[in-house]
Amino acid sequence: MTDTYPELRIYDSLTREKQVFEPIDDENVRLYVCGPTVYDYAHVGNARPVVVFDTLVRLLRYLYPNVTYVRNVTDIDDKINQRARDSGESISAITARTHQAYLEDMDALNADKPDIEPRATDHIPDMIAMCENLIEQGFAYAAEGHVLFAVSKYEQYGKLSRRNRDEMIAGARVEIAPYKKDPADFVLWKPSDDNTPGWDSPWGRGRPGWHIECSAMATRYLGENFDIHGGGIDLVFPHHENEIAQSCCANHGSSYAKYWMHNGHLMVEGEKMSKSLGNFVTVHELLENWPGEAIRLAMMSTHYHQPINWTLDNLRQAKEALDRFYTALRQTSYIIHEDADVPDGVLNALCDDLNTPLAIAEFHELITQLNKAKNDRKKAEAKGRVLAAAELLGILEIDVDSWFTAGGDADEAAEIDALITKRADAKKNRDFAVADQIRNDLLARGIILEDFKDGTSWKRG
Ligand SMILES: [Zn+2]
């Protein structure tokens, strides 16, 4: 990172302080984010960490020469097994279909694919090796086909969540099982019956627990020590606490992730989202009515650390903001922009613990500057600044005309274009009554015509 950039500061959940980010290796910033368990469509709560950490990765890539971003896919889990039993669809079909849907939905939010997306089932030997290692060192024990982590053996257990023992037991909703030496001990490996997927292991046929998947895959691709581990706040305990325990004990001297970042909860219209309340919103459903960029911008309008209240009103506001941004681009569509650095206002906001609400306010200011630019040279400069900032924020990636015309079919678009030509001809012939009639007829259908220097465009009102 050169001196010309501002310092990046991030709130670290482990120290509970804002820290200046200092990568372990300047030449390769390494980041791991817990990915989806693939058995159903992603809901808006699942999309939040994707958008948050995509924004972080965009920023890191701007500041550093190389970033390695790993996000796992949990494709072995009891929820998946249950879904397969309930629906009759095979596990492999469920995981392939829902993972593909996940990638498409996240792509619509302009979230770039991570560099590496390891699947848990491709890394079972790593997980078995980690279990063996922990047993050998006395941090774990095998009992009745299970392997359990003995939390009493790791003095620092609880350092991330800062919970005491009783809170941890209550929070993990731990099973009191006869094979556990201590109710707080958690599962690294468990036995599978004939109807459940399983792999041969020293403890019989079985499958991994969820926590060890992330520890094994993070270590495989990022090493024993890496820079940032991210995820939703609900993963702090037990998932991330357990990842730390497993990894720090397995790899002697390892501190696992140097910084921990967590995004806040998501509520829907002021209520906790749940299937029983009927306010369960999937990204897939939202995308039927809203552009992905509006969903992204609505999410970024709340600081990642704060809880987000997901409302249609916020989504509408984000869509209106984007209409304003795209209008500014359309009005200058004949201008070839000049390449520019990301302006300080936006960059400083993002470098201050990813302050996206402030960055968006700064972005509005850049749009105002573009709208007010007096001549073509100033417009080219202002447009360059807008586009550089937009790339960092992950917005304005759609073709301007498609932004305004989205939602109709091709026949309708052709018909409107024909009417626009007819109106232009009428105006040329000074037949203003016909020209006005065309404009008003379209307006009655919710189609607004806008006249620009180089022709007429249309949008939905
Ligand atoms: Zn994880």
Residues whose N, C-alpha, C, O or C-beta is under 5 A from the ligand:
A	BS01	ZN	C34 C214
